[in-house]
Amino acid sequence: MTLPLNLHFIKEFVRNPRSTGAILPSSSALARKMIECSDLAGDQRIIEIGPGTGAFTGPLLESLPENAEFRVIEKNERFAEKLQAKYPELSILIGCASDHLTGASPEKNDSIDRILSGLPWASFPEVLQHTLMASIHDSLTPGGKFTTFCYLQGRHLPAGKRFSTLIRSKFS
């Protein structure tokens, strides 16, 4: 039996709330705002981490600069399967973003111009926040950009406050 997308998302949240981080997928309005704030023009290597069921992925695919390389990194195999079915042309890396980003560098000419994230930062423990942020920061080209968001209530949680401090230490 195939579940409607929102029920599938709720099921994954119940299964692992720390990893999924939200009870429903991000809205189309948030997706539009993320892409609008990202200004992808000129970016050639773009990664989306934590795409979940693809709330940002579809609009990103429509907004990619010509000849841009676009990949997503999704830890949840069930979400990855849904994404692949929805976007067969999509290059999906399954696993933790830090594992896939570690080692990318300007010296090896495989660094990334833009990383967009739908990860639930406020639900992550401190070690994971630091590990992911270091991998993201180190894998970007000089002048590369990182775009993410957090829900308002998450900013007031200890992990959300910790993330706010962490991101300010790495990015302007």
C-alpha beads as a LAMMPS data file, in Angstrom:
LAMMPS data file: protein, C-alpha beads

172 atoms
171 bonds

1 atom types
1 bond types

-500.0 500.0 xlo xhi
-500.0 500.0 ylo yhi
-500.0 500.0 zlo zhi

Masses

1 110.0

Atoms # bond

1 1 1 0.000 0.000 0.000
2 1 1 1.345 3.419 -0.958
3 1 1 0.830 6.116 1.632
4 1 1 0.052 9.705 0.665
5 1 1 3.213 11.808 0.926
6 1 1 2.198 13.602 4.142
7 1 1 1.296 10.331 5.881
8 1 1 4.609 8.855 4.741
9 1 1 6.404 11.854 6.253
10 1 1 4.506 11.559 9.550
11 1 1 5.364 7.851 9.692
12 1 1 9.070 8.650 9.269
13 1 1 8.857 11.340 11.959
14 1 1 7.298 8.877 14.409
15 1 1 9.937 6.285 13.476
16 1 1 12.854 8.682 14.130
17 1 1 11.926 12.232 15.236
18 1 1 15.549 13.331 15.802
19 1 1 16.445 12.508 12.225
20 1 1 13.279 13.632 10.436
21 1 1 12.857 16.691 12.648
22 1 1 9.400 17.824 11.465
23 1 1 5.999 16.230 11.359
24 1 1 5.237 17.499 7.824
25 1 1 7.352 18.406 4.793
26 1 1 8.392 22.024 4.269
27 1 1 5.885 24.220 2.460
28 1 1 6.119 25.374 -1.152
29 1 1 6.350 28.959 0.158
30 1 1 9.447 28.049 2.186
31 1 1 10.926 26.272 -0.856
32 1 1 10.421 29.384 -3.003
33 1 1 12.011 31.586 -0.321
34 1 1 15.018 29.274 0.064
35 1 1 15.653 29.357 -3.678
36 1 1 15.037 33.097 -3.910
37 1 1 17.552 33.687 -1.105
38 1 1 20.069 31.345 -2.705
39 1 1 20.605 33.151 -6.045
40 1 1 21.965 30.104 -7.852
41 1 1 23.209 32.057 -10.891
42 1 1 26.787 31.087 -11.627
43 1 1 26.785 28.055 -9.323
44 1 1 27.978 24.919 -11.098
45 1 1 28.134 22.343 -8.290
46 1 1 25.049 22.399 -6.080
47 1 1 24.165 19.980 -3.279
48 1 1 20.944 19.728 -1.317
49 1 1 21.337 17.957 2.014
50 1 1 18.354 16.529 3.841
51 1 1 15.843 16.761 0.981
52 1 1 13.353 14.505 2.755
53 1 1 10.464 14.022 0.351
54 1 1 11.641 16.753 -2.013
55 1 1 9.901 19.965 -0.940
56 1 1 12.922 21.970 -2.167
57 1 1 14.160 19.486 -4.754
58 1 1 11.511 20.120 -7.429
59 1 1 11.822 23.918 -7.315
60 1 1 15.622 23.580 -7.243
61 1 1 15.604 21.410 -10.360
62 1 1 13.545 24.097 -12.118
63 1 1 15.939 26.864 -10.981
64 1 1 19.314 25.289 -11.729
65 1 1 21.729 27.246 -13.895
66 1 1 22.442 25.676 -17.280
67 1 1 24.944 22.785 -17.085
68 1 1 24.959 22.811 -13.270
69 1 1 25.712 19.568 -11.479
70 1 1 23.052 18.894 -8.838
71 1 1 23.009 16.130 -6.246
72 1 1 21.109 15.450 -3.082
73 1 1 22.281 13.693 0.051
74 1 1 19.583 11.907 2.046
75 1 1 20.220 9.693 5.064
76 1 1 16.745 8.122 5.169
77 1 1 16.598 5.322 2.593
78 1 1 12.788 5.406 2.406
79 1 1 12.854 9.129 1.585
80 1 1 15.603 8.478 -0.991
81 1 1 13.451 5.816 -2.679
82 1 1 10.500 8.222 -2.866
83 1 1 12.726 10.965 -4.301
84 1 1 14.208 8.641 -6.929
85 1 1 10.743 7.539 -7.996
86 1 1 9.573 11.147 -8.246
87 1 1 12.749 12.449 -9.959
88 1 1 14.372 9.528 -11.849
89 1 1 17.112 11.790 -13.262
90 1 1 18.198 12.881 -9.782
91 1 1 21.622 11.895 -8.447
92 1 1 21.013 10.761 -4.855
93 1 1 23.740 9.937 -2.370
94 1 1 22.444 7.926 0.581
95 1 1 24.015 8.409 4.007
96 1 1 25.186 11.134 6.337
97 1 1 26.050 14.403 4.598
98 1 1 29.333 14.699 6.485
99 1 1 30.493 11.363 5.040
100 1 1 29.738 12.455 1.478
101 1 1 31.118 15.980 1.823
102 1 1 34.345 15.101 3.649
103 1 1 37.285 15.311 1.312
104 1 1 35.791 17.715 -1.238
105 1 1 38.201 20.610 -1.648
106 1 1 39.281 23.387 -4.020
107 1 1 42.692 21.667 -4.348
108 1 1 41.065 18.554 -5.816
109 1 1 38.751 20.705 -7.981
110 1 1 35.660 19.002 -6.571
111 1 1 34.512 21.616 -4.085
112 1 1 30.916 22.779 -4.052
113 1 1 29.567 26.211 -5.001
114 1 1 26.287 25.994 -3.081
115 1 1 24.843 23.782 -0.369
116 1 1 21.181 24.071 0.570
117 1 1 19.928 22.339 3.675
118 1 1 16.584 21.236 5.005
119 1 1 18.214 19.461 7.934
120 1 1 16.557 19.699 11.360
121 1 1 19.522 21.399 13.034
122 1 1 17.711 22.135 16.316
123 1 1 17.087 18.428 16.884
124 1 1 20.736 17.406 16.415
125 1 1 23.168 16.787 19.271
126 1 1 26.150 19.120 19.528
127 1 1 28.690 16.673 18.085
128 1 1 26.577 16.095 14.956
129 1 1 26.013 19.832 14.471
130 1 1 29.771 20.456 14.617
131 1 1 30.648 17.509 12.378
132 1 1 28.133 18.510 9.703
133 1 1 29.016 22.203 9.839
134 1 1 32.747 21.484 9.510
135 1 1 32.091 19.208 6.506
136 1 1 29.860 21.806 4.862
137 1 1 32.284 24.659 5.459
138 1 1 35.330 22.717 4.272
139 1 1 33.669 21.354 1.106
140 1 1 32.651 24.763 -0.286
141 1 1 34.658 26.650 -2.893
142 1 1 36.188 29.933 -1.708
143 1 1 33.173 32.255 -1.654
144 1 1 30.803 29.255 -1.762
145 1 1 27.426 29.664 -0.103
146 1 1 25.422 27.697 2.433
147 1 1 21.665 28.246 2.714
148 1 1 19.555 26.760 5.485
149 1 1 16.577 27.645 7.671
150 1 1 15.243 26.918 11.102
151 1 1 11.764 27.030 12.505
152 1 1 11.146 29.887 14.905
153 1 1 10.473 27.650 17.909
154 1 1 13.735 25.777 17.233
155 1 1 15.747 28.955 17.774
156 1 1 14.725 28.941 21.433
157 1 1 15.757 25.362 22.160
158 1 1 19.255 24.765 23.556
159 1 1 20.310 22.935 20.370
160 1 1 18.858 25.750 18.249
161 1 1 20.788 28.379 20.190
162 1 1 23.923 26.271 19.878
163 1 1 23.390 25.995 16.101
164 1 1 22.876 29.742 15.782
165 1 1 26.224 30.350 17.473
166 1 1 27.900 27.660 15.376
167 1 1 26.665 28.938 12.021
168 1 1 27.724 32.496 12.875
169 1 1 31.211 31.205 13.665
170 1 1 31.531 29.676 10.178
171 1 1 29.485 31.938 7.877
172 1 1 28.582 35.605 7.535

Bonds

1 1 1 2
2 1 2 3
3 1 3 4
4 1 4 5
5 1 5 6
6 1 6 7
7 1 7 8
8 1 8 9
9 1 9 10
10 1 10 11
11 1 11 12
12 1 12 13
13 1 13 14
14 1 14 15
15 1 15 16
16 1 16 17
17 1 17 18
18 1 18 19
19 1 19 20
20 1 20 21
21 1 21 22
22 1 22 23
23 1 23 24
24 1 24 25
25 1 25 26
26 1 26 27
27 1 27 28
28 1 28 29
29 1 29 30
30 1 30 31
31 1 31 32
32 1 32 33
33 1 33 34
34 1 34 35
35 1 35 36
36 1 36 37
37 1 37 38
38 1 38 39
39 1 39 40
40 1 40 41
41 1 41 42
42 1 42 43
43 1 43 44
44 1 44 45
45 1 45 46
46 1 46 47
47 1 47 48
48 1 48 49
49 1 49 50
50 1 50 51
51 1 51 52
52 1 52 53
53 1 53 54
54 1 54 55
55 1 55 56
56 1 56 57
57 1 57 58
58 1 58 59
59 1 59 60
60 1 60 61
61 1 61 62
62 1 62 63
63 1 63 64
64 1 64 65
65 1 65 66
66 1 66 67
67 1 67 68
68 1 68 69
69 1 69 70
70 1 70 71
71 1 71 72
72 1 72 73
73 1 73 74
74 1 74 75
75 1 75 76
76 1 76 77
77 1 77 78
78 1 78 79
79 1 79 80
80 1 80 81
81 1 81 82
82 1 82 83
83 1 83 84
84 1 84 85
85 1 85 86
86 1 86 87
87 1 87 88
88 1 88 89
89 1 89 90
90 1 90 91
91 1 91 92
92 1 92 93
93 1 93 94
94 1 94 95
95 1 95 96
96 1 96 97
97 1 97 98
98 1 98 99
99 1 99 100
100 1 100 101
101 1 101 102
102 1 102 103
103 1 103 104
104 1 104 105
105 1 105 106
106 1 106 107
107 1 107 108
108 1 108 109
109 1 109 110
110 1 110 111
111 1 111 112
112 1 112 113
113 1 113 114
114 1 114 115
115 1 115 116
116 1 116 117
117 1 117 118
118 1 118 119
119 1 119 120
120 1 120 121
121 1 121 122
122 1 122 123
123 1 123 124
124 1 124 125
125 1 125 126
126 1 126 127
127 1 127 128
128 1 128 129
129 1 129 130
130 1 130 131
131 1 131 132
132 1 132 133
133 1 133 134
134 1 134 135
135 1 135 136
136 1 136 137
137 1 137 138
138 1 138 139
139 1 139 140
140 1 140 141
141 1 141 142
142 1 142 143
143 1 143 144
144 1 144 145
145 1 145 146
146 1 146 147
147 1 147 148
148 1 148 149
149 1 149 150
150 1 150 151
151 1 151 152
152 1 152 153
153 1 153 154
154 1 154 155
155 1 155 156
156 1 156 157
157 1 157 158
158 1 158 159
159 1 159 160
160 1 160 161
161 1 161 162
162 1 162 163
163 1 163 164
164 1 164 165
165 1 165 166
166 1 166 167
167 1 167 168
168 1 168 169
169 1 169 170
170 1 170 171
171 1 171 172
